[in-house]
Amino acid sequence: MLSQPVLLCFENEQESAARIAQAARYPLVRIDRHRFPDGEIKLRLPPSLPDHVVILRTLNDPNEKLVELLLAAQTARELDARHLTLVAPYLGYMRQDVAFEPGEAISQRIVGQFLASLFDAVITVDPHLHRVATLQQAVPVANAVVLSAAPLLSDLIATHCPQAMLVGPDEESKQWVAQAAMRHGFDYAVCHKVRHGDRAVEIALPDLPVAGRQVVLLDDVVSTGNTLAQATRQLLAAGAASVDVAVTHALFVADAWSMILNAGVREVWSTDCVKHASNAVSMSGPIGEALIRIDAMTTTR
């Protein structure tokens, strides 16, 4: 039996896994994955595992990945792993936290309980929580760790735009915008958003004047890009000198990337929670520190 914790990853996340493993000083081992012609998958883990096993899987495009986690976690338990930690830098299925219509599945609750049945601890970054106050309410594990990219994004913004004005595209972004603004004393404000559908939104700019300012739109996630594109067009029309985007999770589905650039966004900076060409900040350091803390807690029990 190995004594040191091990970080397991899949091939398409090996680069970010290597950074996290280095930060946590863990050995890194890849899970072998085979897809059968009918779409089913087969996984192979190391035949010998330590007490504490960490699995990295960021949950964008989550459906198949949830099956992978089911197979990987239960196999790790069969190989005598006693403590399992999931590192999911992006945690999918968090937006649907209530049933808006009769019969709707509350996916946050269902997926959260599913993950809690597999893992003892979960580490994520800026989860998209609305009416739920804590991650542990959504994913009821013994140790639910939330990290924020706001400080590191704020540092990057301070380097590129030291006189920036931070703007959140909606009220939900205020928590991250305020945190980033406080770190370097940036002015900040948030827009008002009314959503009419997945791709239909209305944006109202804040009262704070933006004319002549270098504006940075800051949010936790960009998906369709509609909100950021609308906000950018209105900010430029109001006289903003430039508009950049800083975001934790760069999902950029379909034509979202070209949409926001065509709207006039100058630069896009994102974290490596989701791999994308815009990645400019690595969360490996904070994730590695969180893993070390969890390992210390498990070894003292």
Order of alpha helices (4+ residues) and beta strands (2+ residues): beta-alpha-beta-beta-beta-beta-alpha-beta-alpha-beta-alpha-beta-alpha-beta-alpha-beta-beta-beta-beta-alpha-beta-alpha-beta-beta-alpha
